[in-house]
Amino acid sequence: MSNYKTVFFTLGILQIILGIFMLVPLIAQFIYNEVDSSFFGSSIVTIVFGILFFLSNLDHNKKLNLQQAFLLTSLSWVSIAIFGSLPFIFSSVEFSFTNAFFESMSGITTTGSTIISNLENIPKGILLWRAILQWLGGIGIIVMAITLMPIMNVGGMQLFKISNNDTSEKILPKSKEIALRLIYIYSGLTAICAISYKILGMNIFDSLTHSMTTIATGGFSNYNQSIGFFNNIYIEISAMIFIILGSLPFIVYIKFLNGNKKIFFSDIQIKTFIKIIILSIIILSIYIAVSKNIELNLRTVFFNVISILTGTGYVNAQFDEWGGFPIVIFLGLMFIGGCAGSTTCGVKIFRIQILYSFVSNQIKRIIYPKGIFVLKYDQNPVDDKFIASIISFIFMYLIIFFIITALLSLSGLDFVTSISGAATSISNVGPGLGSIIGPNGNFSSLPEVSKWILTLGMILGRLELFAILVLFIPSFWRN
């Protein structure tokens, strides 16, 4: 395994960082008189393993080839989910390993699905840990999307290379500089969000935890009713603003700070993202307005469209009771997701844009057989290899969605729970549809096999499918 020393050295650093963060909930335990050994013990175990990985791989060559980049990406999320589950396992709540791993994976992938049915009675330390997991998962996916995935050519992410001269051997030095700037921006947005929540009526603990899960577009809340618990329109408006800020490509924040003051209005992804939000709100509002059985409430329409599209999963209404058409709209929004390079998941806006342009060009070629049509994205030509990468990603996304749906059905779940569970796991949204995993439901009553299937869907969706699947292809490992 000498060729993979850089991978395990980096994993050691990540585990040490995770172990240090495990000490933070101890503060909440002291404040709320809930002190036990769950977080301290989990921290020690995690840090010890991290130090062992770190010290045994000090002689690494500080470079990553393509295979190592893929392996590091996958092992990072899996290992953090495993060690992140320890505080749940050792806590007084008595999680089973399945439930603890499900909750941890849901947190680190910023999915937001939960197996906890009585959030109001859960110790504050556990609630804070859930928020920390989502916060770490949010910054983790941003750094990976901007530094690793463009080099790995995953699903068209090569479009977002910072420099055309980037190679896999240059990942680590460049990622350190970029990661620091992203962490400053991410932490700043979190702090501003927390302050706004506190000013608008949340207590300090709720404002802290909800700000973490808002910027991460994760959606973990401290209450079964989610954001709807507060019944505060100003809190909901603040949440929508910061959810949108977390859903934008974080590279535009860096460009803005570098002097490009118009980037938020000129970025092609952001413009389409806002258009989808507006169009979805208009369509749903018209449908509800003409429906005789539903009362139009623009507040709930705005909030839930933004929350579901971005994969945040906060809710303030039982939107699955609005009828069949809104359910179809919400399922579609789950698949679309937010912008590449943000904390959101789903297919991503840029892939939808390129697929639309590709289909438009194909139609033009049928109408004008002798015409020459060059496919462009943001005024730049897109080659056939890139298009093949996008189409294969979307095709595989749908295939895996149907496979997960079928497996959930075989595990004994009804059709609505199966199809929405598959969509919410692979799109990392959080709530599903129906009476079991609906907006104010949870995943606690599902069979254990269903939870493992959903957990697999979470990490596949979070890591853009191919970052996991390619590891199981023997030819990938041949030099």
C-alpha positions as semicolon CSV with decimal commas, in nm:
position;residue;x (nm);y (nm);z (nm)
1;M;0,000;0,000;0,000
2;S;0,305;0,228;-0,025
3;N;0,154;0,391;-0,333
4;Y;-0,136;0,513;-0,122
5;K;0,051;0,677;0,165
6;T;-0,075;1,023;0,064
7;V;-0,433;0,893;0,077
8;F;-0,400;0,751;0,429
9;F;-0,195;1,049;0,548
10;T;-0,479;1,279;0,439
11;L;-0,738;1,049;0,598
12;G;-0,543;1,069;0,922
13;I;-0,558;1,450;0,917
14;L;-0,933;1,442;0,847
15;Q;-0,993;1,203;1,136
16;I;-0,790;1,417;1,375
17;I;-0,996;1,722;1,270
18;L;-1,318;1,522;1,316
19;G;-1,205;1,408;1,661
20;I;-1,132;1,767;1,765
21;F;-1,479;1,877;1,651
22;M;-1,625;1,597;1,869
23;L;-1,509;1,794;2,173
24;V;-1,730;2,092;2,081
25;P;-2,059;1,927;2,194
26;L;-1,900;1,884;2,539
27;I;-1,963;2,258;2,586
28;A;-2,335;2,204;2,526
29;Q;-2,329;1,905;2,763
30;F;-2,182;2,118;3,042
31;I;-2,423;2,406;2,982
32;Y;-2,731;2,183;2,977
33;N;-2,608;1,943;3,248
34;E;-2,596;1,642;3,016
35;V;-2,234;1,542;3,073
36;D;-2,142;1,184;2,982
37;S;-1,844;1,010;2,822
38;S;-1,994;0,970;2,473
39;F;-1,822;1,260;2,300
40;F;-1,495;1,249;2,493
41;G;-1,457;0,876;2,435
42;S;-1,552;0,906;2,068
43;S;-1,303;1,190;2,027
44;I;-1,018;0,992;2,178
45;V;-1,087;0,687;1,960
46;T;-1,112;0,901;1,644
47;I;-0,799;1,105;1,716
48;V;-0,595;0,794;1,803
49;F;-0,686;0,632;1,472
50;G;-0,611;0,956;1,293
51;I;-0,268;0,988;1,457
52;L;-0,186;0,627;1,363
53;F;-0,272;0,697;0,997
54;F;-0,081;1,024;1,013
55;L;0,240;0,892;1,170
56;S;0,257;0,573;0,966
57;N;0,243;0,766;0,639
58;L;0,473;1,062;0,709
59;D;0,699;0,959;0,422
60;H;0,427;1,012;0,160
61;N;0,528;1,181;-0,165
62;K;0,272;1,465;-0,139
63;K;0,118;1,379;-0,476
64;L;-0,208;1,219;-0,588
65;N;-0,258;1,032;-0,912
66;L;-0,604;0,977;-1,056
67;Q;-0,670;0,644;-0,878
68;Q;-0,560;0,789;-0,546
69;A;-0,782;1,095;-0,591
70;F;-1,087;0,874;-0,641
71;L;-0,993;0,650;-0,349
72;L;-0,935;0,947;-0,118
73;T;-1,270;1,101;-0,212
74;S;-1,464;0,784;-0,132
75;L;-1,273;0,680;0,179
76;S;-1,298;1,032;0,324
77;W;-1,677;1,027;0,331
78;V;-1,705;0,664;0,443
79;S;-1,450;0,697;0,723
80;I;-1,598;1,022;0,852
81;A;-1,946;0,865;0,850
82;I;-1,816;0,563;1,045
83;F;-1,629;0,763;1,310
84;G;-1,902;1,028;1,309
85;S;-2,149;0,760;1,420
86;L;-1,955;0,688;1,743
87;P;-2,115;0,970;1,950
88;F;-2,458;0,834;1,853
89;I;-2,361;0,478;1,948
90;F;-2,210;0,578;2,284
91;S;-2,488;0,824;2,373
92;S;-2,766;0,768;2,623
93;V;-3,019;0,757;2,336
94;E;-2,903;0,402;2,253
95;F;-2,880;0,409;1,875
96;S;-2,828;0,080;1,697
97;F;-2,527;0,072;1,464
98;T;-2,760;0,089;1,163
99;N;-2,941;0,395;1,296
100;A;-2,619;0,564;1,410
101;F;-2,449;0,511;1,073
102;F;-2,764;0,626;0,889
103;E;-2,782;0,946;1,094
104;S;-2,409;1,010;1,054
105;M;-2,412;0,948;0,678
106;S;-2,722;1,164;0,642
107;G;-2,537;1,439;0,827
108;I;-2,202;1,431;0,649
109;T;-2,368;1,405;0,305
110;T;-2,597;1,698;0,403
111;T;-2,901;1,484;0,322
112;G;-3,104;1,564;0,633
113;S;-3,304;1,241;0,659
114;T;-3,333;1,137;1,022
115;I;-3,426;0,827;1,220
116;I;-3,499;1,034;1,533
117;S;-3,872;1,059;1,600
118;N;-3,865;1,277;1,915
119;L;-3,616;1,552;1,841
120;E;-3,745;1,776;2,121
121;N;-3,631;1,515;2,379
122;I;-3,287;1,447;2,234
123;P;-2,982;1,570;2,434
124;K;-2,842;1,902;2,318
125;G;-2,500;1,749;2,257
126;I;-2,643;1,508;2,000
127;L;-2,840;1,786;1,829
128;L;-2,526;1,999;1,808
129;W;-2,325;1,704;1,671
130;R;-2,581;1,649;1,395
131;A;-2,545;2,014;1,294
132;I;-2,165;1,996;1,304
133;L;-2,167;1,690;1,078
134;Q;-2,375;1,873;0,820
135;W;-2,159;2,184;0,846
136;L;-1,843;1,980;0,791
137;G;-2,007;1,793;0,505
138;G;-2,101;2,122;0,341
139;I;-1,751;2,268;0,339
140;G;-1,609;1,928;0,249
141;I;-1,817;1,894;-0,067
142;I;-1,739;2,253;-0,171
143;V;-1,364;2,198;-0,146
144;M;-1,391;1,862;-0,324
145;A;-1,611;2,001;-0,602
146;I;-1,372;2,289;-0,671
147;T;-1,038;2,109;-0,631
148;L;-1,074;1,731;-0,680
149;M;-1,372;1,663;-0,904
150;P;-1,264;1,882;-1,198
151;I;-0,937;1,686;-1,209
152;M;-1,124;1,355;-1,182
153;N;-1,347;1,442;-1,480
154;V;-1,658;1,329;-1,290
155;G;-1,981;1,391;-1,478
156;G;-1,860;1,700;-1,662
157;M;-1,708;1,868;-1,356
158;Q;-1,390;1,923;-1,560
159;L;-1,572;2,232;-1,689
160;F;-1,489;2,399;-1,359
161;K;-1,113;2,357;-1,359
162;I;-0,959;2,665;-1,204
163;S;-0,668;2,641;-1,447
164;N;-0,632;2,447;-1,768
165;N;-0,285;2,348;-1,653
166;D;-0,417;2,165;-1,345
167;T;-0,302;1,806;-1,307
168;S;-0,373;1,554;-1,037
169;E;-0,017;1,599;-0,903
170;K;-0,094;1,965;-0,829
171;I;-0,410;1,904;-0,628
172;L;-0,271;1,922;-0,274
173;P;-0,073;2,248;-0,290
174;K;-0,347;2,435;-0,475
175;S;-0,629;2,294;-0,260
176;K;-0,466;2,426;0,059
177;E;-0,478;2,785;-0,066
178;I;-0,830;2,757;-0,207
179;A;-0,966;2,562;0,091
180;L;-0,858;2,832;0,336
181;R;-1,040;3,103;0,141
182;L;-1,350;2,885;0,110
183;I;-1,348;2,811;0,485
184;Y;-1,331;3,184;0,563
185;I;-1,626;3,256;0,333
186;Y;-1,826;2,957;0,454
187;S;-1,764;3,039;0,821
188;G;-1,851;3,405;0,763
189;L;-2,185;3,319;0,603
190;T;-2,259;3,079;0,890
191;A;-2,186;3,347;1,150
192;I;-2,404;3,605;0,976
193;C;-2,685;3,351;0,944
194;A;-2,662;3,265;1,316
195;I;-2,675;3,632;1,413
196;S;-2,981;3,690;1,194
197;Y;-3,160;3,390;1,345
198;K;-3,085;3,515;1,699
199;I;-3,208;3,866;1,620
200;L;-3,527;3,728;1,462
201;G;-3,629;3,520;1,764
202;M;-3,431;3,195;1,796
203;N;-3,243;3,119;2,115
204;I;-2,863;3,097;2,097
205;F;-2,851;2,718;2,067
206;D;-3,115;2,700;1,791
207;S;-2,960;2,989;1,599
208;L;-2,618;2,819;1,608
209;T;-2,735;2,474;1,499
210;H;-2,981;2,596;1,236
211;S;-2,725;2,835;1,085
212;M;-2,488;2,539;1,036
213;T;-2,751;2,327;0,864
214;T;-2,885;2,621;0,661
215;I;-2,555;2,717;0,497
216;A;-2,479;2,348;0,443
217;T;-2,826;2,312;0,282
218;G;-2,858;2,005;0,504
219;G;-3,185;2,065;0,683
220;F;-3,129;1,897;1,020
221;S;-3,348;2,076;1,274
222;N;-3,393;2,046;1,651
223;Y;-3,768;2,001;1,614
224;N;-3,999;1,751;1,450
225;Q;-4,178;2,036;1,273
226;S;-3,849;2,165;1,132
227;I;-3,845;2,542;1,068
228;G;-4,226;2,534;1,086
229;F;-4,187;2,496;1,464
230;F;-4,099;2,865;1,498
231;N;-4,395;2,983;1,287
232;N;-4,202;3,302;1,216
233;I;-4,213;3,449;0,867
234;Y;-3,896;3,653;0,926
235;I;-3,699;3,343;1,028
236;E;-3,826;3,169;0,715
237;I;-3,724;3,463;0,493
238;S;-3,378;3,463;0,652
239;A;-3,355;3,087;0,598
240;M;-3,448;3,124;0,229
241;I;-3,184;3,393;0,178
242;F;-2,903;3,190;0,334
243;I;-3,017;2,866;0,169
244;I;-2,984;3,041;-0,167
245;L;-2,643;3,180;-0,067
246;G;-2,530;2,827;0,020
247;S;-2,662;2,699;-0,314
248;L;-2,453;2,933;-0,529
249;P;-2,114;2,826;-0,670
250;F;-1,867;2,922;-0,399
251;I;-1,606;3,003;-0,658
252;V;-1,812;3,315;-0,741
253;Y;-1,754;3,442;-0,386
254;I;-1,380;3,418;-0,445
255;K;-1,416;3,594;-0,782
256;F;-1,626;3,864;-0,617
257;L;-1,361;3,922;-0,350
258;N;-1,100;3,934;-0,626
259;G;-1,277;4,231;-0,784
260;N;-1,544;4,088;-1,016
261;K;-1,837;4,276;-0,863
262;K;-2,085;4,170;-1,133
263;I;-2,023;3,795;-1,105
264;F;-2,347;3,723;-0,916
265;F;-2,549;3,878;-1,199
266;S;-2,346;3,739;-1,489
267;D;-2,287;3,379;-1,382
268;I;-2,490;3,156;-1,614
269;Q;-2,566;2,895;-1,347
270;I;-2,697;3,149;-1,099
271;K;-2,928;3,309;-1,356
272;T;-3,082;2,973;-1,449
273;F;-3,107;2,874;-1,083
274;I;-3,311;3,185;-1,001
275;K;-3,529;3,133;-1,311
276;I;-3,614;2,778;-1,200
277;I;-3,713;2,902;-0,855
278;I;-3,938;3,176;-0,997
279;L;-4,096;2,946;-1,258
280;S;-4,165;2,671;-1,002
281;I;-4,326;2,918;-0,763
282;I;-4,548;3,060;-1,038
283;I;-4,659;2,715;-1,160
284;L;-4,738;2,586;-0,810
285;S;-4,914;2,909;-0,711
286;I;-5,138;2,897;-1,018
287;Y;-5,219;2,531;-0,956
288;I;-5,306;2,589;-0,590
289;A;-5,503;2,906;-0,672
290;V;-5,733;2,721;-0,913
291;S;-5,763;2,416;-0,689
292;K;-6,075;2,405;-0,478
293;N;-5,927;2,188;-0,203
294;I;-5,611;2,384;-0,120
295;E;-5,576;2,733;0,020
296;L;-5,304;2,937;-0,151
297;N;-5,028;3,037;0,089
298;L;-4,740;3,203;-0,097
299;R;-4,525;3,184;0,216
300;T;-4,527;2,803;0,215
301;V;-4,493;2,781;-0,164
302;F;-4,184;3,006;-0,169
303;F;-4,020;2,833;0,125
304;N;-4,073;2,472;0,021
305;V;-3,978;2,528;-0,344
306;I;-3,645;2,679;-0,239
307;S;-3,587;2,418;0,031
308;I;-3,658;2,116;-0,192
309;L;-3,477;2,247;-0,502
310;T;-3,161;2,311;-0,301
311;G;-3,188;1,979;-0,119
312;T;-3,206;2,154;0,218
313;G;-3,516;1,972;0,335
314;Y;-3,650;2,227;0,583
315;V;-4,029;2,231;0,577
316;N;-4,302;2,461;0,706
317;A;-4,603;2,277;0,563
318;Q;-4,726;1,930;0,469
319;F;-4,669;1,985;0,097
320;D;-4,734;1,618;0,016
321;E;-5,103;1,689;0,090
322;W;-5,127;1,947;-0,191
323;G;-5,217;1,686;-0,450
324;G;-5,050;1,479;-0,721
325;F;-4,924;1,761;-0,943
326;P;-4,720;1,941;-0,672
327;I;-4,566;1,605;-0,578
328;V;-4,445;1,561;-0,937
329;I;-4,303;1,917;-0,932
330;F;-4,121;1,854;-0,606
331;L;-3,979;1,524;-0,732
332;G;-3,850;1,709;-1,037
333;L;-3,693;1,979;-0,819
334;M;-3,523;1,709;-0,608
335;F;-3,347;1,581;-0,919
336;I;-3,239;1,924;-1,048
337;G;-3,061;2,048;-0,737
338;G;-2,850;2,365;-0,713
339;C;-2,530;2,495;-0,871
340;A;-2,206;2,304;-0,913
341;G;-1,946;2,401;-0,654
342;S;-2,210;2,465;-0,386
343;T;-2,333;2,262;-0,089
344;T;-2,631;2,131;-0,287
345;C;-2,662;1,799;-0,465
346;G;-2,887;1,662;-0,743
347;V;-2,804;1,657;-1,114
348;K;-2,691;2,022;-1,090
349;I;-2,797;2,326;-1,293
350;F;-2,507;2,322;-1,540
351;R;-2,587;1,967;-1,655
352;I;-2,950;2,060;-1,714
353;Q;-2,833;2,363;-1,915
354;I;-2,595;2,161;-2,132
355;L;-2,847;1,882;-2,187
356;Y;-3,105;2,140;-2,296
357;S;-2,857;2,297;-2,539
358;F;-2,761;1,954;-2,674
359;V;-3,125;1,859;-2,740
360;S;-3,190;2,198;-2,902
361;N;-2,892;2,148;-3,134
362;Q;-3,009;1,800;-3,229
363;I;-3,351;1,937;-3,322
364;K;-3,190;2,214;-3,531
365;R;-2,981;1,954;-3,717
366;I;-3,296;1,763;-3,806
367;I;-3,463;2,079;-3,937
368;Y;-3,148;2,208;-4,110
369;P;-2,943;1,901;-4,215
370;K;-2,672;2,110;-4,379
371;G;-2,641;2,357;-4,094
372;I;-2,340;2,375;-3,863
373;F;-2,427;2,413;-3,497
374;V;-2,158;2,441;-3,231
375;L;-2,262;2,356;-2,877
376;K;-2,145;2,622;-2,634
377;Y;-2,167;2,674;-2,261
378;D;-2,114;3,027;-2,131
379;Q;-1,979;3,126;-2,475
380;N;-1,721;2,844;-2,472
381;P;-1,737;2,549;-2,719
382;V;-1,815;2,211;-2,562
383;D;-1,657;1,902;-2,722
384;D;-1,820;1,562;-2,779
385;K;-1,622;1,397;-2,499
386;F;-1,761;1,646;-2,252
387;I;-2,117;1,595;-2,379
388;A;-2,076;1,217;-2,346
389;S;-1,967;1,268;-1,984
390;I;-2,279;1,472;-1,906
391;I;-2,521;1,235;-2,078
392;S;-2,365;0,927;-1,918
393;F;-2,393;1,090;-1,575
394;I;-2,762;1,175;-1,616
395;F;-2,833;0,829;-1,761
396;M;-2,657;0,657;-1,469
397;Y;-2,832;0,888;-1,223
398;L;-3,173;0,773;-1,350
399;I;-3,068;0,407;-1,363
400;I;-2,947;0,411;-1,002
401;F;-3,263;0,595;-0,897
402;F;-3,479;0,319;-1,045
403;I;-3,258;0,048;-0,891
404;I;-3,285;0,205;-0,545
405;T;-3,663;0,241;-0,590
406;A;-3,691;-0,127;-0,684
407;L;-3,475;-0,237;-0,391
408;L;-3,680;-0,030;-0,147
409;S;-3,999;-0,185;-0,286
410;L;-3,852;-0,532;-0,240
411;S;-3,769;-0,443;0,120
412;G;-4,140;-0,398;0,187
413;L;-4,202;-0,025;0,140
414;D;-4,504;0,112;-0,046
415;F;-4,465;0,278;-0,387
416;V;-4,474;0,642;-0,272
417;T;-4,227;0,579;0,010
418;S;-3,997;0,382;-0,223
419;I;-3,988;0,632;-0,509
420;S;-3,959;0,940;-0,287
421;G;-3,707;0,766;-0,060
422;A;-3,490;0,685;-0,361
423;A;-3,519;1,043;-0,488
424;T;-3,444;1,202;-0,153
425;S;-3,142;0,979;-0,087
426;I;-2,969;1,008;-0,423
427;S;-3,050;1,381;-0,439
428;N;-2,958;1,435;-0,070
429;V;-3,278;1,624;0,004
430;G;-3,399;1,490;0,340
431;P;-3,775;1,445;0,366
432;G;-3,962;1,218;0,130
433;L;-4,332;1,192;0,056
434;G;-4,618;1,002;0,214
435;S;-4,726;0,933;0,570
436;I;-4,401;0,762;0,678
437;I;-4,110;0,974;0,549
438;G;-4,313;1,281;0,450
439;P;-4,233;1,644;0,543
440;N;-4,293;1,595;0,915
441;G;-4,215;1,223;0,924
442;N;-3,888;1,035;0,978
443;F;-3,710;0,717;0,874
444;S;-3,710;0,539;1,212
445;S;-3,979;0,283;1,128
446;L;-3,818;0,162;0,806
447;P;-3,667;-0,189;0,796
448;E;-3,292;-0,199;0,856
449;V;-3,223;-0,317;0,502
450;S;-3,412;-0,013;0,368
451;K;-3,193;0,217;0,578
452;W;-2,876;0,060;0,435
453;I;-3,010;0,098;0,081
454;L;-3,086;0,465;0,147
455;T;-2,743;0,515;0,305
456;L;-2,582;0,379;-0,012
457;G;-2,797;0,618;-0,217
458;M;-2,682;0,912;-0,003
459;I;-2,310;0,861;-0,061
460;L;-2,358;0,778;-0,431
461;G;-2,551;1,101;-0,482
462;R;-2,315;1,313;-0,273
463;L;-2,003;1,192;-0,456
464;E;-2,149;1,227;-0,806
465;L;-2,197;0,851;-0,862
466;F;-1,881;0,778;-1,061
467;A;-1,644;0,867;-0,777
468;I;-1,777;0,552;-0,607
469;L;-1,869;0,328;-0,901
470;V;-1,533;0,358;-1,078
471;L;-1,359;0,194;-0,780
472;F;-1,531;-0,136;-0,860
473;I;-1,406;-0,151;-1,220
474;P;-1,089;-0,368;-1,235
475;S;-0,949;-0,188;-1,543
476;F;-0,945;0,141;-1,348
477;W;-0,670;0,008;-1,122
478;R;-0,443;-0,107;-1,403
479;N;-0,153;0,123;-1,479
